[in-house]
Amino acid sequence: MDLRNLIKQDELIQRRRDFKKIFFYRICGAGMGPAAVLMKEAGLDVEGADSAFYPPMSTYLESTGIPLHKIETATPEFLKKFDLIVVGNSLSGKSEQARMLEQLDVPLTSFPAALGALVLKERQVVGICGTHGKTTTTFFLTQMLESLGQKPGYLVGGIIDGRDPARLGTGKYFPIEGDEYDSGYFHKISKFRLYELKHMILTSLEFDHADIFSSVEKIEDEFRDVLPKLPGQVIMNLEYPSSQKLWNEYQGKTPAKSWTSYGPGAKIGPFDILTEENGSEFTLLLNGEKTKFKTSAVGQHNILNITSCLAFLHGEGFKIPELQKAVLNLGMVKRRQEVRGTYKGATVIDDFAHHPRAITVTLDAIRARFKNRRIVTVFEPVSATARSAIFQDEFRDSLATSDEVIIAKPDIATTALGGKDLDGVKLASEISSHHHKPASCVSTLAPLRAAIDATIRSGDVLVILSNRTCLGLWESDFVQALK
């Protein structure tokens, strides 16, 4: 690996006016596509290439007018006309394509580094970080800023009905989902370390991404790089031991203008949470007085997400009556407690949860929302961490808050560092034996459909937890059968 043309972040910032023509290599990535669009909106000349183009990313990119190329046409001769090549983190450092890019005289970087240096350096970037709730909280804060007339830019790592996943905006604020995952084969550091953050909201911090982190302490180290440098606000939920550890290390010892904690036991709250099918109420302690808020969002975890946004906005000087209005009607990102329709009289909910804590809070919210209804949960453990045995017992206990469980276990080995595979059959057996809830395990689509058909009854709530297609269920005629 010869990375002589890898440009350092400091130099990228210093020379940012020199980079006019930018090429995105593997542009269809979930982060690469929106980053390319943001750079085009910022006035840069952007093109890109990938091996395949599929909706919704392909149509999103085409709608912006970014020229798209087949990856095989991105030859050395073609690429030499660009000032900077942004490389997607799907490209393996062992590939021939990586060797080709390294041998060019054109500077290379990752999309978080390019976005931070070329677009976000002068903005009030609010990094929404943590194990859970990043996407939802980023979208909540964006909507609240819009309600407050701020015209923010944003980058949300999810699909949102009626709007693009990223927008440059004209206001000073820029909420961005601060992913812990690495940035590129040559930037094996978390993306949020390169976004030039001014503020941070840390929603949660526990072990995940077992394919790149060997322990939660390694994830903590990523935050240790950023927290001492932040000039603005730090907002933290301290119910997690790792968050508490970072708070104890840095609170009051950095240039940050303020540190605020929220969550269970925190001074500001939230308190008196009441969640119903169509919304929630809660109270915060602001300016020494208890203030009630009402919102369309449902579930205690979403109240915590909203509280983090309110704490930030209050710290920025926005008035309480304005904030009360800003939270009244908040849209959700797709696949976050999304009602997709009914199937044989059962309400079908699609959700992204794939970590034990996320499953617990999601099912708690659904039970609060759909009181006195039987909940049947289908869980596809498909992320690297979920496919491993790391959370074998935790999944057993979190899923058992359902009335019945179907494990949709794909036949894919985990890539967790040193990890063994999750035992789906054992998981189902122990949900039954430990918690006395009916549970089964399937590994292909046809048995999954059969299990759903045999289990579901009119009036039930069918919750499908997956961060992919759930053994192909969401690509099958099951979708057409929904009413």
Buried (B, 14 or more C-beta within 10 A) or exposed (E): EEEEBBBEBEEBBEBBEEBEEBBBBBBBBBBBBBBBBBBBBBEBBBBBBBEEBEEEBBEBBEEEEBEBBEBEEBEEEEBEEBBBBBBBBBBEBEEEBBEBBBEBEBBBBBBBBBBBBBBBBEBBBBBBBBBBBBBBBBBBBBBBBBBBEBEBBBBBBBBBEEBBBBBBBEBBBBBBBBBBBBBBBBBEBBBBBBBBBBBBBBBBBBBBBBBBBEEBEBBBEBBEEBBEEBEBBBBBBBBBEBBBBBBEBBBEEBEBEBBBBBBEEBEBBBEEBEBEEEBBBBBBBBEEEEBEBEBBBBBBBBBBBBBBBBBBBBBBEBEBEEBBEBBEEBBBBBBBBBEBEBBBEBBBBBBBBBBBBBBBBBBBBBBBBBEEBBBBBBBBBBBBBBBBBBBBEBBBBBBBBBBBBBBBBBEEEBBBBEBEBBBBEBBBBBBBEEBEBBBBBBBEBEBBBEBBEEBBEEEBBBBBBBBBBBBBBBEBEBEEEEE
